[in-house]
Amino acid sequence: MDNERRTSLSPSAQKVQDALHAQGFACTVIEFVESTRTSAEAAARVGCTLGQIAKSLVFRGQVTGKPVLVITSGSNRVDEAKVGQHFSEPIGRADAEFVRAASGFAIGGVPPLGHSQPIETFIDEDLLQYAAIWGAAGTPNAVFELTPADLQKMTKGKAVRVK
């Protein structure tokens, strides 16, 4: 696969880079010419395992309509009922419009930070086993490397079983 990088960041990827620096993280956003939209594409681009991809998925509370962010390992599928128990209400998939309104980013590029509003966050406990993981960085072509400890710090997310 082509791993050509863009020479400058798009506005959405730059927004994530700025949010990382504003919070004191030295992570560097990398934006590729080719897609990192799926976990498999992202893992292939950066040369890591599927499990090291930190997928940021926005769900919607079925009672309150509040957004909830689940950051799961690329090799896992989220059990919505299980996450709903942690969130204190059932959750369901959010549509593209809701995701953009809640996070400020489009599906396929939602990062773990830099959202347009605070979002309660749950982190897949399976991500904690890795020394390094990769998160989306604002576009379907942008990612950044971080540690699970940094992910917990930047999101204030609670590590739980999500699968």
C-alpha positions in Angstrom: 0.0 0.0 0.0 1.0 3.6 -0.6 2.2 5.3 2.5 2.8 8.7 1.0 2.3 11.5 3.5 0.8 14.9 2.9 3.3 17.8 3.3 0.9 20.0 5.3 -2.1 19.1 7.5 -5.6 19.8 6.4 -7.6 22.2 8.7 -9.3 19.3 10.6 -6.0 17.4 11.2 -4.4 20.7 12.2 -7.2 21.3 14.7 -6.3 17.9 16.3 -2.6 18.7 16.3 -3.3 22.1 18.0 -5.5 20.3 20.6 -2.8 17.8 21.4 -0.2 20.6 21.9 -2.7 22.7 23.9 -3.1 19.8 26.3 0.7 19.3 26.5 1.0 16.1 24.4 4.0 15.8 22.1 2.1 13.5 19.6 2.5 14.3 15.9 -0.4 14.0 13.5 0.5 12.2 10.3 -1.8 12.8 7.3 -1.6 10.3 4.5 -2.6 10.7 0.9 -4.4 7.3 1.1 -7.3 6.5 3.5 -7.0 5.4 7.2 -10.8 5.4 7.5 -11.0 1.7 8.5 -9.0 0.1 11.2 -7.4 -2.3 8.7 -6.4 0.6 6.4 -4.9 2.5 9.4 -3.0 -0.5 10.7 -1.6 -1.1 7.2 -0.5 2.5 6.8 1.3 2.8 10.1 2.6 -0.8 10.3 0.9 -1.9 13.5 -1.5 -4.7 14.5 -5.3 -4.2 14.1 -5.7 -4.2 17.9 -3.4 -1.1 18.2 -5.9 1.1 16.3 -8.0 3.1 18.7 -11.4 3.5 16.9 -13.4 6.5 18.1 -17.1 5.8 17.8 -19.8 8.2 18.8 -23.1 6.8 20.1 -26.3 8.5 21.2 -28.1 7.9 24.5 -31.5 6.6 23.7 -33.2 8.5 26.6 -31.3 11.8 26.9 -29.9 12.0 23.4 -26.4 12.8 24.9 -23.4 11.7 22.9 -21.0 9.1 24.3 -17.6 8.3 22.8 -16.3 4.8 22.8 -12.7 4.3 21.9 -12.3 0.7 21.1 -9.5 -1.6 19.8 -9.6 -2.0 16.0 -10.0 -5.7 16.4 -13.1 -5.4 18.6 -16.8 -4.8 18.0 -18.6 -2.6 20.6 -21.4 -4.3 22.6 -23.9 -1.4 22.8 -25.8 -3.0 25.7 -22.6 -3.4 27.8 -21.6 0.2 27.2 -25.1 1.4 27.9 -24.8 -0.1 31.4 -21.7 2.0 32.0 -23.4 5.1 30.5 -26.6 4.5 32.7 -28.9 4.4 29.7 -29.2 2.4 26.5 -27.2 3.7 23.6 -27.5 3.4 19.9 -25.5 4.2 16.8 -25.4 7.9 15.9 -25.9 9.2 12.4 -23.4 11.3 10.5 -25.1 14.6 11.3 -25.2 13.8 15.1 -21.5 12.7 15.1 -20.4 15.9 13.4 -22.6 18.1 15.7 -21.3 16.3 18.9 -17.7 16.0 18.0 -17.0 18.6 15.3 -15.6 15.9 13.0 -16.9 13.5 10.4 -17.3 9.7 10.8 -14.0 8.1 9.9 -11.9 10.8 11.4 -13.3 11.4 14.9 -10.3 11.9 17.2 -10.2 11.1 20.9 -9.9 14.9 21.8 -10.6 18.4 20.4 -14.3 17.9 20.2 -16.8 20.8 19.9 -18.4 19.8 23.3 -17.4 17.6 26.2 -18.3 14.0 25.5 -18.4 11.2 28.2 -15.8 8.7 27.1 -15.2 5.0 27.6 -12.0 3.3 26.6 -11.8 -0.3 25.6 -9.7 -2.1 28.3 -8.1 -4.2 25.5 -6.2 -1.1 24.4 -4.3 -0.9 27.7 -2.1 -4.0 26.8 -0.2 -2.1 24.1 2.9 0.1 24.5 1.7 2.3 21.6 -1.7 2.8 19.9 -2.9 4.9 17.0 -5.9 7.3 17.1 -7.8 9.1 14.3 -6.7 12.7 13.9 -9.7 14.6 12.4 -9.8 13.2 8.8 -10.2 9.8 7.2 -6.5 10.0 6.3 -4.9 11.3 9.5 -3.6 9.5 12.6 -1.3 10.0 15.6 0.6 7.6 17.8 0.1 7.7 21.6 0.2 5.6 24.7 -2.8 4.1 26.4 -1.9 6.2 29.5 -1.9 9.4 27.4 -5.3 8.3 25.9 -6.8 8.1 29.4 -5.3 11.5 30.4 -6.4 13.3 27.3 -10.0 11.9 27.3 -10.5 11.5 31.0 -12.1 8.2 29.8 -13.0 5.3 31.9 -11.4 2.0 30.9 -14.1 -0.7 30.6 -14.9 -3.9 28.8 -16.8 -2.8 25.6 -16.9 -6.0 23.6 
